[in-house]
Amino acid sequence: MTTLYEPTLFTRHNRPLHTLWLESQAWFCARELGRLMGRFVDERCIGRLDPDQWRTLKLLRYGREVEALMVSESGAYTLLAHHYVPENRSLRHWLTHEVVAVLRDGQGAAGDDGPRLGQMRWGGERVVSLLYWQSEPWVRLRDMPVVVDEVGPELRETRWRGWVGRVLRF
């Protein structure tokens, strides 16, 4: 009997990335990771990886059971190194500091009051990284233009820096 896994979905530049936290490490859908890298990940690419860096798993994606080729976190970094493109630095940074961090923090103890990363998703495509600390969500200052832009028309008329300045004065 094969296990059916339910992945966590991340979105970057309107492209999905299905991920799993399995055996204390992050796993990424190889096809979607390749799409984010701008390359087609095929058997030849996977052949460069060690056997413990890839596997085929059954995932529940969009309500259907699908067999997907998955690469581990170290396999993803190996693919990024083998297919070097300067623009993929931001992809590596996103994988390391947002995707893996959110997956890792999602495995923490239930009553843990320490800081952990999360995501706020609204309006379909809008995603903002959050820091949950002492049961409060915190938005990074650099993400404020995204948050303020979605709040309402009265805030769109003012510049976000002015709005943040007024909030910080209180």
C-alpha positions in Angstrom: 0.0 0.0 0.0 1.4 3.4 -1.0 1.0 6.4 1.1 -0.9 9.4 -0.3 0.7 12.7 0.7 -1.0 16.1 0.8 1.6 18.8 -0.2 1.8 22.4 0.8 1.4 24.8 -2.1 3.6 27.8 -2.5 3.3 30.3 -5.4 6.1 32.4 -7.0 5.5 34.6 -10.0 2.1 32.9 -10.5 3.7 29.5 -10.7 2.9 26.8 -8.2 5.4 24.8 -6.2 4.1 21.7 -4.3 6.2 20.8 -1.3 6.3 18.3 1.4 8.0 18.0 4.8 9.0 14.3 4.9 11.5 12.6 7.1 12.7 15.9 8.6 13.6 17.4 5.2 11.9 19.5 2.5 10.8 17.9 -0.8 9.9 19.8 -4.0 8.0 18.7 -7.1 10.8 18.4 -9.7 8.7 19.5 -12.7 7.5 22.7 -10.9 10.9 23.5 -9.6 12.3 23.1 -13.1 9.6 25.5 -14.4 10.7 28.1 -11.7 14.3 27.6 -12.8 13.5 28.0 -16.5 14.5 24.5 -17.4 12.8 21.2 -18.1 13.8 18.7 -15.4 14.0 15.3 -17.1 15.6 11.9 -16.4 19.0 13.2 -17.5 18.9 16.0 -14.9 17.6 13.7 -12.2 20.4 11.2 -13.2 23.0 13.7 -11.9 21.5 13.5 -8.4 22.3 10.9 -5.8 19.6 8.2 -5.3 18.7 9.7 -1.9 18.0 13.1 -3.5 14.9 12.1 -5.5 11.9 9.8 -5.3 8.5 9.3 -6.8 5.6 9.9 -4.5 1.8 9.9 -4.7 0.4 13.3 -4.0 -3.1 14.6 -3.5 -3.0 17.7 -5.8 -6.1 19.7 -6.6 -8.3 16.9 -5.3 -6.7 14.2 -7.5 -4.2 11.5 -6.9 -1.1 12.2 -8.9 2.3 10.5 -9.1 5.0 13.1 -8.9 8.8 13.1 -9.1 10.1 14.9 -6.0 13.6 16.2 -5.2 14.9 16.8 -1.7 16.2 20.2 -0.5 19.8 19.2 -1.2 18.7 17.9 -4.6 17.1 21.2 -5.4 20.3 23.1 -4.5 22.3 20.6 -6.7 20.0 21.3 -9.6 20.4 25.0 -9.1 24.2 24.6 -9.1 24.3 22.4 -12.2 22.0 24.8 -14.1 23.5 28.1 -13.0 21.6 31.2 -14.1 22.2 34.4 -12.1 18.5 35.1 -11.8 18.1 31.9 -9.9 19.8 33.4 -6.9 16.5 34.9 -5.9 14.9 31.5 -6.3 17.5 29.9 -4.0 17.0 32.7 -1.5 13.2 32.2 -1.6 13.5 28.5 -1.2 15.8 28.8 1.7 14.3 31.7 3.6 10.6 31.3 2.9 9.6 27.9 1.7 11.9 25.7 3.8 11.5 28.0 6.8 7.7 27.8 6.6 7.8 24.0 6.2 10.2 23.6 9.1 8.3 25.9 11.4 5.0 24.1 10.5 6.5 21.0 12.2 7.1 22.7 15.6 5.3 21.9 18.8 1.7 23.0 19.1 1.9 25.2 22.2 5.2 26.7 21.2 5.3 30.5 21.8 8.6 31.1 20.0 8.7 33.0 16.7 7.8 31.1 13.6 7.2 31.9 9.9 4.0 31.7 8.1 2.1 33.1 5.1 -0.9 35.2 4.6 -2.8 34.6 1.4 -5.7 36.7 0.1 -7.3 37.8 -3.2 -6.1 34.7 -5.0 -2.6 35.6 -5.9 -1.4 37.9 -3.1 1.0 36.2 -0.6 2.8 37.9 2.2 5.3 36.3 4.6 4.4 36.7 8.3 6.2 36.2 11.5 4.0 34.8 14.3 5.3 35.8 17.7 3.4 35.6 21.0 0.2 34.7 19.1 0.4 37.8 16.9 1.1 38.0 13.2 3.7 40.5 12.1 4.2 41.8 8.6 7.7 42.8 7.4 8.0 46.5 6.6 9.2 45.8 3.1 5.9 43.9 2.4 3.8 46.8 3.5 3.2 48.2 -0.1 1.5 44.8 -0.9 -0.6 44.9 2.2 -1.6 48.6 1.9 -2.4 48.2 -1.8 -5.0 45.6 -1.0 -6.7 47.3 2.1 -9.0 49.7 0.3 -9.4 52.7 -2.0 -8.9 55.2 0.9 -5.4 53.9 1.6 -4.5 53.6 -2.1 -4.9 57.4 -2.5 -2.1 58.0 0.1 1.4 56.8 -0.3 2.3 53.7 1.8 5.3 55.4 3.3 3.2 58.2 4.6 0.7 55.7 6.0 3.5 53.7 7.7 4.9 57.0 9.1 1.6 57.9 10.7 1.2 54.4 12.1 4.7 54.4 13.6 4.1 57.8 15.3 1.4 56.4 17.6 
